[in-house]
């Protein structure tokens, strides 16, 4: 019960071996030249959940080339569009309409000299080198280059990533800028340009009653003392921000004193007055520090203020603009910043790094939920756009499914697409009150119409089970009477056991989408 529509080819481990393991993905080479944008739209209209093909690894890349070599209308040297494009300053893979786009990660296949840095070359095709059979990625114009393309249709078997749409950023941000003599020689103008560049990728600045996905931007400068240049309500557009920021940062003040503690204290005051306990109280708050020096003791020590801000769930990004001889500035500011959020002014792609830190800040879980991440024991590890909640309230599988779906919009019984997710959920259960050994809890796997599938939020198609399988020995048993699945502790781990859906009461684990740029949460 896993096959492709007519004229589509199922992606499998080995192109030449029809009996090799198959994925829930179908491919189609389209021998009709089109611009990248037109190809993307054509793919979206070809089938349910179809899109320009993704190449997450070498195996998939090679398989797509095999499909092209055996599709009519494709000729050497092969040249065809794939689903990679630049979105908000980041390379991302195409997805079905309404789905979050995964960011390009570890594996990539750029031709030598690519990608070319150009604001107009934001789409990607595969191009065959005339001297080789292999193809490599080249970035091209979004509209102009007309070549064939490869379409893909599938339900994704990966966990949801955090949203990456800068135009939908919803935060309260205060830029805290050192304007002492340490920022002379054009550094202050660089800071102003950096602030505007961070938010100019479509981010809506200000407040809008009709659209909650906006970002308010405040500005404070500091030297021996701090000065509020703009509160969180002053800038109501990117134009307002541009005029205000460049005006406020037009020149340094006549002092070499620079006490970051004063700027952080003022930012804390602005947040407490204009963000905490307001209609935007559930928005994440971020401070971006631009500093030329790190000093201060006692009341002027910035570290206690920074720790107080972080304890109140304010994220801090720092950018070091060291003066001559200030070799330890970046290291000192790392203590102030959240993990991974400390940058140097001379680092490449500084704007993108700050934007990514803002996107990470804008990816969080509602109260009572735990964000799924690569390592349970390391809260700073890479996070997914998925939130987990273990529920210590015994219920049947069906009742648990209904309970999860009613907890929040886009919530369902938890999926375990990978061993790491399975282990993470076990860690959550072990650290949840009223969960105790031997651990037993419902998850979202169930048997429907002849197939094992994972539950999904209301309105989304259920996802067919793929490897890895984590069944207890001897399971699954009779599916006619036992079509739900729970995790059952076996030794030091848990494994799947199929059970009846309407009898037997156990705890359960729900998951939901994180609050991010693709999913606004109103509380």
C-alpha positions, -999 to +999 in steps of 0.1 A: +000+000+000+029+023-008+031+032-045+032+061-069+006+076-093+009+067-130+040+083-147+058+089-113+088+069-101+091+058-065+123+069-048+142+038-035+176+029-022+188+015-055+176+028-089+185-004-107+170-027-080+132-026-080+132-047-048+153-023-028+138-003+001+113+023-010+106+057+004+072+075+005+084+099-022+076+099-059+096+116-087+089+128-122+113+143-147+095+170-167+110+175-202+095+210-206+118+240-204+107+266-179+121+293-156+127+282-120+097+301-107+074+287-134+088+252-127+081+256-090+045+266-098+040+238-123+052+212-097+029+226-071+000+220-095+009+185-107-003+165-077-013+167-041+017+178-020+040+181-049+070+204-053+104+209-069+126+180-060+149+181-029+184+166-027+192+161+010+221+137+003+243+122-024+221+091-028+190+112-036+210+134-059+223+104-079+189+089-080+174+121-094+201+120-121+192+084-129+155+095-133+166+123-157+188+100-178+158+078-183+131+105-189+121+116-224+129+152-233+162+153-214+194+154-233+231+158-225+246+180-211+218+176-185+205+208-170+174+208-147+158+228-119+157+214-084+139+229-053+167+249-037+164+287-036+175+316-015+147+328+009+154+356+034+191+353+029+191+315+036+192+286+011+160+265+016+143+235+000+109+238-017+080+221+001+043+217-006+022+249-001+018+258+036+047+236+048+078+251+064+109+250+041+139+231+055+172+250+055+201+236+035+223+218+060+254+196+061+254+180+026+257+202-005+268+197-041+278+231-055+299+232-087+333+248-082+329+286-079+293+283-068+271+297-053+279+330-069+272+359-046+245+379-064+211+392-053+196+381-087+209+345-087+186+330-061+175+297-076+194+264-082+196+239-111+217+208-116+242+212-145+262+184-160+299+189-166+306+180-202+336+160-191+317+139-166+284+121-161+279+138-127+259+170-122+265+198-097+245+227-084+246+262-099+227+292-087+208+310-115+182+338-121+148+331-105+129+339-137+152+339-168+170+305-171+146+280-189+155+243-185+137+211-177+129+202-140+122+174-117+090+173-096+085+155-063+054+144-044+054+130-008+045+133+028+077+143+046+092+118+071+112+144+090+103+164+120+091+200+115+119+226+114+116+260+131+101+287+108+125+308+088+104+335+073+119+368+083+088+386+069+068+370+097+092+376+125+072+385+157+095+397+185+102+427+207+138+437+201+160+464+217+193+473+201+218+484+228+246+503+212+279+516+226+283+552+214+315+560+232+348+570+216+355+533+212+330+533+183+346+561+163+361+558+128+329+548+112+320+519+135+288+536+147+277+540+111+284+503+105+262+494+134+233+515+120+237+498+087+238+464+103+206+470+123+187+481+093+201+452+072+189+427+097+153+439+095+151+449+059+143+414+045+105+421+048+102+422+086+072+443+095+083+469+120+058+483+145+024+472+157-005+461+136-038+452+152-048+432+121-015+412+118+002+401+151+033+389+133+052+422+136+085+431+154+089+462+175+123+477+176+137+499+204+170+516+206+192+525+235+228+540+235+252+538+263+286+552+274+291+563+310+253+564+312+225+550+290+200+570+269+167+558+254+167+568+218+135+550+208+110+531+229+092+500+215+064+520+200+082+548+182+092+531+150+061+520+130+078+510+098+112+501+084+114+537+071+108+551+106+135+528+119+160+538+092+155+575+098+156+571+136+185+547+138+208+566+115+200+599+132+206+585+167+239+568+157+252+597+136+282+604+159+299+592+190+298+611+223+329+628+238+338+601+264+359+569+265+337+555+293+317+525+282+296+506+308+274+479+291+256+474+324+239+508+320+226+498+285+213+464+297+196+479+327+178+505+305+167+477+281+153+457+311+134+488+322+119+493+287+108+457+285+092+458+319+073+489+311+062+482+275+063+445+269+059+424+301+022+421+311+009+437+279-010+423+249+025+413+236+036+397+269+038+363+251+062+376+225+098+367+229+121+396+239+156+400+224+185+424+231+212+430+205+243+444+220+269+463+199+300+469+222+335+482+219+346+474+254+338+452+284+344+466+318+327+474+351+326+461+387+300+461+414+268+479+402+285+484+368+293+447+362+271+438+332+271+400+339+245+401+368+222+422+346+226+399+317+219+369+338+188+386+352+175+393+317+181+357+306+163+343+337+133+364+326+135+347+292+151+375+273+176+364+247+208+384+242+228+386+210+262+403+212+284+418+185+320+428+194+336+459+178+370+456+196+393+486+201+430+482+195+443+459+223+408+446+233+416+410+224+394+395+251+362+414+241+346+386+221+353+361+249+339+384+275+307+391+255+302+354+251+294+353+288+267+380+282+251+363+252+229+332+249+249+302+237+258+305+201+246+342+199+280+359+203+295+373+171+324+394+159+319+425+138+344+412+112+328+378+109+315+369+075+277+370+070+271+389+102+237+400+091+226+364+084+240+352+117+220+378+136+189+370+115+193+333+123+197+341+160+164+361+158+147+332+140+159+308+167+146+332+194+113+333+176+110+295+178+098+284+212+072+263+229+040+273+248+042+270+286+040+234+297+056+220+266+093+209+259+110+218+226+123+188+208+161+192+202+190+171+191+201+164+227+178+162+257+207+168+281+220+199+262+193+226+261+215+246+237+215+219+210+198+224+177+160+226+181+131+215+159+098+232+154+081+206+175+070+207+212+064+177+234+042+172+264+039+141+285+005+137+301+002+117+333-035+110+330-043+074+321-066+070+291-073+047+262-054+052+230-084+068+212-092+091+242-055+101+243-056+109+206-087+131+211-072+148+241-040+157+223-058+171+193-079+193+217-049+207+236-038+231+209-043+238+173-019+215+153-015+191+182-015+153+180-002+121+197+036+122+194+053+108+163+087+089+164+102+092+130+137+084+143+156+067+171+167+101+184+131+113+187+120+080+203+148+084+229+140+121+235+104+113+243+115+086+267+137+112+284+107+135+287+086+107+302+113+098+327+114+135+339+077+140+341+058+138+374+036+108+378+054+088+351+071+059+367+088+025+358+079+004+340+072+032+316+041+028+294+026+056+273+006+060+241+022+074+209+006+084+176+012+052+156-019+033+145-032+009+119-056+024+094-069+009+061-041-017+059-012+004+069+006+017+099+005+055+099+013+083+123-014+107+134-012+143+123-029+175+132-065+179+120-066+184+083-032+169+076-027+135+060-014+108+082+022+098+075+029+062+065+054+044+088+089+041+075+121+028+090+134+027+117+110+003+134+111+000+172+087-029+179+091-052+209+100-087+199+069-105+188+051-073+178+030-061+160+004-087+169-032-090+155-040-057+140-077-064+137-082-059+174-050-040+184-046-011+161-031+015+185+005+017+197+022+025+230+058+025+242+065-003+267+096-003+288+119-032+282+151-032+303+167+003+300+147+014+270+112+014+255+098-003+224+065-003+206+036-026+214+003-026+196-028-025+218-065-020+216-076+016+209-106+017+232-096-004+262-066-002+285-056+031+302-020+045+300-003+078+301+004+094+268+027+119+250+014+147+227+033+170+203+024+203+186+040+229+164+064+253+180+055+290+180+075+305+152+074+326+120+052+299+103+029+294+133+018+324+154+007+316+190-017+340+207-006+329+242 
